[in-house]
Amino acid sequence: MTARSLDIPVVTRLVADATTAPSMHNAQPWIFRHVRGSGTLELRMDPARTMPREDPAHRALHIGCGAALFNLRVAAAHEGWDPRIDLLPDPAEPTLLAEAAFTRPTGPDDELAALYPALRKRHSNRFPFTDEIVPQAVRDELSGVAVAEGARLVFLGAWQTEEVLTLVRDAEAEESMDPEVRAEVARWAWRKEDDALAAAQDPAHAARTSGIPTYAFGPRRYDGRAPVRDFAAHERPAGRGAATFEQRPCLAVLGTRDDGPADWLRAGQALERVLLQATLDGLATSLNSHVLEWPELRWAVRDPRSAMGHAQMLIRLGYGPTAPATPRRPVDEVLDIRDPGA
């Protein structure tokens, strides 16, 4: 098998599919670079979309980019390609997170291609879930797909759930007392009517294509214990109601043995594989990085009896309503196409 050139329409489709991935506060901190005539596609971090206060080591950024990388693999399999992925290929260039070299084998990865229909169906769901229990067979399947990507997914028992929910409340309290964190969260939470007002005042205004819009906040929690981050905790958007969430949420912790940039990229790929499979299984999902943003709380999330060394994401799963899609940056904003030698 030899590397073959990708044409620009294929590259554009691949990147459009890759960018349906989740990322912290929907910041979409990725840039893809392709040299015309080559068989490679680079994934790079976008330094303008970092979160110095909440994510100083760029752990969450790597996880989001890892999720986009997994979507790239799924989209490539759907197109009949089998990319060879090289994580962190150049130690002297830390913003270069991965390089994908594409070949045309006799057959792509059918398991990855089967996940393709979930790419645009998967949305973070901040709405209440029902009390229906996620079957053990489904839980086992999701744990298995995490292992396939070099991570561990552990579903929490009753006492572990109580402990983690206590840690989430501690994280909420920490955030409420830190104005810098609140300001950083507010940067990525926005109201659609704000864009409409800005457009009325300035016809050249471009609508926001990242962040969390009001319609995706979900209702304010009136009762229940589901760990759903409230992006409007300090304001009352017009028309936003309140609702009762789950009393016994189904929670799982995704983690890795080690805790460096390559591990975070693997965690992101495992996370997205779990989320896409859960979507095909009819599950709704939401992510909670809240408790993992505070080092003094993060270490307590993992189960010391498991093989998991470091918790990377808290996932809420269940059966709920269809969640709205959040905006995505246009492909021409995240895809850098260069000529050879440029």
Summary of the structure (lengths in Angstrom):
residues: 342
radius of gyration: 19.8
end to end distance: 27.4
largest distance: 59.5
contacts: 1118
relative contact order: 0.20
helix: 39%
strand: 18%
